[in-house]
Amino acid sequence: MSYGRCVEFLVFLACVRATCTLTIRQEPRAVYNNQTGQFHVQLTCISHHGTTRAVIWTNPLGHELNSSSSDGGEFRLLLPNPVTTGLYDCCALAPNAKTTCPDSSSASVFVDNVDARIMVMEAEHSDRLKRMDAKFNKMN
């Protein structure tokens, strides 16, 4: 078993709590952000209720974070580096609410900063290898 597969296995075993309206997951691979020029761990919160217009993310320290992007009921969050270990919450805003989240419309996932660091380093290493391979192919 390769080291990378071991990390992916750990990611899928992340503790997930979900209700009937939301599910949350940590994506198995780090995502490159053109704005920061870095790879980041990405969380995805999926709404199974058609009226969800926005979600509020909360990090383990209790600070609110904005979604990095959303598409068709999927709200994504790129975690800032370095990642803080702990529970990240995603809470769906009711159609008529501005800042409150009913308890029945939230989900949580546990993120480990060591696993996150390894995931980011693997993505950076893979990206470097691809660029070196492309450079080598140009030379030949």
N, C-alpha and C positions, 0 to 999 in steps of 0.2 A: 504494500500500500504506500503510495507516495504521500509526502507531507501535506501537499495541497489538498488531497482528497480527505485527509484527516481533518483539516480545518473546515472544509465544507460540511463534513459529517457533524462536527460540533455546532456549526451554525444552524443546521436543521433541527438539532436537539434543543435549541433555545426555548426557554419557558414562554409559552404563549397562552394568554387568556383572551377570550373573545366572547362577544355577545352575539345575539341574532342579527345585529345591524352592522357590526364592524369586525374585521379580522386584521391582524397586523403581523408583519414578518420582517425579518432581517434578510436582505437579499444575499445570495451565496457568493457574490463577487463584488469587489469594490468598483465604484463608478468614477470615471474621470470627469472633473469639472473644469471646463474651459476658463471660467472666471478666476478660479483660484490656482489653476495649473497643477492641481493635486488630485490624487485618488481619495475617495471618501467612502465610508460605509453608508449604505442607503437602507432606510426603512421604508416600507410601503404599508399604508393603511388603506384597506379596501372597504368601501361602503356598499352594503347590500340593500340599502334603502335609497330609492331614487331621489329623495328630496334633500340629500346632504349636499350643501353648497360649499362648506368649508369644514376644516378640522382644526383643532388646537392641539399642538404637540407640547408635551411637558417632559423635560429631561429629569434625570435622577435628583438634581438639586432643586427641582420645583420651578425652574425657569421656563417660560413659554417660548416656543420656537415656531417660526412660520414654515409652512410647506415650501420645499424648493420648487416643486411643480405638481400639477395635477392633470389627470386626463380620464374622462369617463368614469368617475367614481373612485379612481385610484389617486391617493394623495401621497407624494413622495417627499422624504426628508433626507438630505445629505447631512450626516453628522459632522460637526466641526472636529478637526484634528487638534490635539489628541482626543480620542473618545473617552467620555466619562463612563465608568462601569455603573450599571444599575438598571432600574426599570424605566423605560421610555413609554409614555402614554400617548394615545391618540384618542381624541374625544370629538365626536361629531356635533356640530352646532345644529340645533333644531332650526327648521326653516324660518321661524319667527324670532329666534333668539339672537343676541348679539355676542354675549360673552359667557353664557352659562352652558354647561354640558350636563345633561342628565346622566346619572350613574349607569343607566341601561344602554347608553350609547358610547361606551368607551372600551378600549382594548389596550393591553400592555405587552411588551416584549422585554426580556432581559438581554442586555448587551454587555459583553465582557471586553474590556479595553485591550487585553492581551490578544485575544482572538482577532479583534478589530485591527490591531497593529500588524499582526501576521498577514491578515487579508490584504491590507494596503501595501505592505512590502511585497507580497506575491504579485499583486497587480503591477506595481512599479517595475519589478524584475521582468515580468512577462512583456511589458511594454518596451523596456530597453532591449530585450532580445529581438523583438519584432523590428525595431528600428535598426538594430545592427544587421539583421538578416536582409532587410530592404537595402541598406547601404552596400552590403556585400554583393547582392544580386545586381545592383547598378554597376558595380565595378567589373563584373564579368560579362 
